[in-house]
Amino acid sequence: MRRHLAANVDEGVIIYDDLLARDPAVTPAVDVYVAGFPCQPFSSAGLQAGFDDARSTVFGGCIAY
């Protein structure tokens, strides 16, 4: 996925492989995040743990910065 994304963005664009592992204190200003998180925590086919499921932490990482 990273290779496909890198091939389709302008040179100089920073791609973070892990949103939650980056340091916001040194991260340049951001106009937009493009991210997704698994639907399993919210799906009726899953455990329906919602935001209590660890896989949902990406959502919090997007709004925290």
N, C-alpha and C positions, 0 to 999 in steps of 0.2 A: 504494500500500500504506500509506503513512504516513497519508493522509487516512482510510482505513478504520480503521486502528488507533486514531488519535486520536478518532474518533467513538465508539469502544467502550471507552474507559478513563475513569476518573474525572478530573475537572479537577485540574490540579496535578501529574499524573503526567508525569515527564520521559521523552521519547522520544528516544533517540539514534539518529540516522540511520546513524552509523558507529561501532560499538563500539570499534574500534581507534584512532579519531581523538580520542576523549574523553580528558580529563586525569583520571586516577584520584585525583590529589592533591586535586582540588576536587569530585569527584563525590560526591554524597550517598550515605549507606549504602544498600545494595541488598538486598532480600529475595530476589528471583529475577530471573534474566535469561531472556528468551524470545528465542531466536535459532536460526538454522538455518544450515547451510552446504551448499554444493553437494555432491551425491553423486558427481559425475564423478570426483574424485580417488580414490574408493574402489570405483567400479563396475567390473565385469568388462567393460563396454562401453567404458570409458574407458582412459586410460593407466595406471591403477592406481598412481599416484605416491604415494597416501596423504598423509601429513603432510608430505611433501617438496614437494607442490603448493602454490603460493602461495594458492590458493583455500581452503585448509584452515586458514588463520591465524585465522579467526573462532573456531574451537574453542579455540585457545590463549588468545585474548583473553577468553573466558568464564571459563576456569579460573584465569587469572592475577590476577583482581581479586576 
